[in-house]
Amino acid sequence: MLCARNRKEGAVSQRAQRSRPYEAPMKNDQWLLNVVAPNFEPDTVGGAGEVMIQLTENFLRLHPNVRIYLNENAATFFPQWRGRVVEIRTGKMRGNATKAAAMLRLGVSGKGLPREGVTWFPFGTMLPFHFNGKGVVTIHDTLDRDFPHCVSFLERNFRRFMIPRTVKRCAVVTSSQFSQERIRRYYGVESTVIPLAPIPLPPAAPAIVPATPYVFYAANAWPHKNHEFLLRMWREDARLREIPLVFTLGSGLGALGPSIALCKAHGVEIHITGRLFRSQLLLYYQSALCSALPSLYEGFGLTAQESLLANCPALVSDRASLTETLPSNYPYVLPLETKIWTETILALRIAPKQRFREWASGTTWAETAAKYLEVLDEART
């Protein structure tokens, strides 16, 4: 495991490498765009945080007047944004309780937040109480309504209070038709669907991976990620025990500790990597028999695209938006039945290698950002 300082320096280095010179800005677009994300913590936020990074990088290339509102910790991760960042003092936000308290204080005071221009709220619920301006909010999921037992008590109630008032004051963008339908159902508003692009992986960096081809699941231990499905498969079928399981579980074991211990008692080889750099992720995908995403709910499914870009077959559940994330004829969208998943994984051991990267989406982040800017410009007018 890397120490916190190395983890932070690695994140800075990787994001600095991804930063490219700004391209020519859009004509006649001199209005101010605010990206407001004081609750963003780069070393703890996964998919939605990477989406914000990719879109912000492209806003800076396409739009001449961007300010980025981050907390004092997050600001240090992005030296390439220097001159565009406005620091918001929030204090430490480790854990749901401290983060919720910090966001509540900020929402009530509105101290240091923008009062002009058009504002984009990447994480849906960060809307200050004083806000009556022009804004666009991104909501990737309605997990708190569809699977409330999978969301912590504090976050569930925070969302239920904040999102209804947010959607009354802002235009809404989401990343799948599935999420659009759920937002319409629960909040009675229309949202604009803007599909996400695959997040590029940098060249592979050295990492210690199992010698035997394994099944890889890059996900935190949130209940809706459904790690229990895989653990049950490996316990019940002895044939799978020749194949190691590799989980990232970057936020810790959560409630999975007893199930993992039980699997190991049955002779299952399980590796826990913790949070990986994106360059390490590439090597883990390339060395895997396949990646798995048996999730009960996803707002989009960036992990599947990530796997395919690395030419690693991705086995995904037929739930929520995952069927939209992949082409309609992609062969490995599977119902959550242990027998089907088991036989598919075993068959991959003898299957000839295919060009799985050809199944990855051809959408680019520049295209996605341009569509976002259209919605933001409409909010302005």
Secondary structure as the mmCIF struct_conf table of DSSP 4:
data_model
#
loop_
_struct_conf.conf_type_id
_struct_conf.id
_struct_conf.beg_label_comp_id
_struct_conf.beg_label_asym_id
_struct_conf.beg_label_seq_id
_struct_conf.end_label_comp_id
_struct_conf.end_label_asym_id
_struct_conf.end_label_seq_id
HELX_RH_AL_P HELX_RH_AL_P1 ALA A 4 ARG A 18
HELX_LH_PP_P HELX_LH_PP_P1 ALA A 24 MET A 26
TURN_TY1_P TURN_TY1_P1 LYS A 27 ASN A 28
BEND BEND1 TRP A 31 TRP A 31
STRN STRN1 LEU A 33 VAL A 36
TURN_TY1_P TURN_TY1_P2 PRO A 38 ASN A 39
TURN_TY1_P TURN_TY1_P3 PRO A 42 THR A 44
HELX_RH_AL_P HELX_RH_AL_P2 GLY A 47 LEU A 62
BEND BEND2 PRO A 64 PRO A 64
STRN STRN2 VAL A 66 ASN A 71
HELX_RH_AL_P HELX_RH_AL_P3 GLU A 72 ALA A 75
TURN_TY1_P TURN_TY1_P4 THR A 76 PHE A 77
HELX_RH_3T_P HELX_RH_3T_P1 PRO A 79 TRP A 81
TURN_TY1_P TURN_TY1_P5 ARG A 82 ARG A 84
STRN STRN3 VAL A 85 ILE A 88
BEND BEND3 GLY A 95 GLY A 95
HELX_RH_AL_P HELX_RH_AL_P4 ASN A 96 SER A 109
TURN_TY1_P TURN_TY1_P6 LYS A 111 GLY A 112
BEND BEND4 GLU A 116 GLY A 117
STRN STRN4 VAL A 118 PHE A 121
TURN_TY1_P TURN_TY1_P7 PRO A 122 PHE A 123
BEND BEND5 GLY A 124 THR A 125
TURN_TY1_P TURN_TY1_P8 PHE A 129 HIS A 130
BEND BEND6 GLY A 133 GLY A 133
STRN STRN5 LYS A 134 THR A 138
HELX_RH_AL_P HELX_RH_AL_P5 LEU A 143 ASP A 146
HELX_RH_3T_P HELX_RH_3T_P2 PRO A 148 CYS A 150
BEND BEND7 VAL A 151 VAL A 151
HELX_RH_AL_P HELX_RH_AL_P6 PHE A 153 ARG A 169
BEND BEND8 CYS A 170 CYS A 170
STRN STRN6 ALA A 171 THR A 174
BEND BEND9 SER A 175 SER A 175
HELX_RH_AL_P HELX_RH_AL_P7 GLN A 177 TYR A 187
STRN STRN7 THR A 192 VAL A 193
HELX_LH_PP_P HELX_LH_PP_P2 PRO A 195 PRO A 202
BEND BEND10 PRO A 203 PRO A 203
HELX_LH_PP_P HELX_LH_PP_P3 ALA A 204 ALA A 204
BEND BEND11 ALA A 211 THR A 212
STRN STRN8 VAL A 215 TYR A 217
HELX_RH_3T_P HELX_RH_3T_P3 PRO A 223 LYS A 225
HELX_RH_AL_P HELX_RH_AL_P8 HIS A 227 GLU A 236
HELX_RH_3T_P HELX_RH_3T_P4 ALA A 238 GLU A 242
BEND BEND12 ILE A 243 ILE A 243
STRN STRN9 LEU A 245 PHE A 247
TURN_TY1_P TURN_TY1_P9 GLY A 250 SER A 251
HELX_RH_3T_P HELX_RH_3T_P5 GLY A 254 LEU A 256
HELX_RH_AL_P HELX_RH_AL_P9 GLY A 257 ALA A 265
TURN_TY1_P TURN_TY1_P10 HIS A 266 GLY A 267
STRN STRN10 ILE A 270 ILE A 272
BEND BEND13 ARG A 275 ARG A 275
HELX_RH_AL_P HELX_RH_AL_P10 ARG A 278 GLN A 286
TURN_TY1_P TURN_TY1_P11 SER A 287 SER A 287
BEND BEND14 ALA A 288 LEU A 289
STRN STRN11 CYS A 290 LEU A 293
BEND BEND15 LEU A 296 LEU A 296
BEND BEND16 GLY A 299 PHE A 300
HELX_RH_AL_P HELX_RH_AL_P11 LEU A 302 LEU A 309
TURN_TY1_P TURN_TY1_P12 ALA A 310 ASN A 311
STRN STRN12 ALA A 314 SER A 317
BEND BEND17 ASP A 318 ASP A 318
TURN_TY1_P TURN_TY1_P13 ALA A 320 SER A 321
HELX_RH_AL_P HELX_RH_AL_P12 LEU A 322 THR A 325
BEND BEND18 LEU A 326 LEU A 326
TURN_TY1_P TURN_TY1_P14 SER A 328 ASN A 329
TURN_TY1_P TURN_TY1_P15 PRO A 331 TYR A 332
STRN STRN13 VAL A 333 LEU A 334
BEND BEND19 LEU A 336 LEU A 336
HELX_RH_AL_P HELX_RH_AL_P13 THR A 338 LEU A 348
TURN_TY1_P TURN_TY1_P16 ARG A 349 ILE A 350
BEND BEND20 ALA A 351 ALA A 351
HELX_LH_PP_P HELX_LH_PP_P4 PRO A 352 LYS A 353
HELX_RH_3T_P HELX_RH_3T_P6 PHE A 356 TRP A 359
BEND BEND21 ALA A 360 ALA A 360
HELX_RH_AL_P HELX_RH_AL_P14 TRP A 365 ARG A 380
#
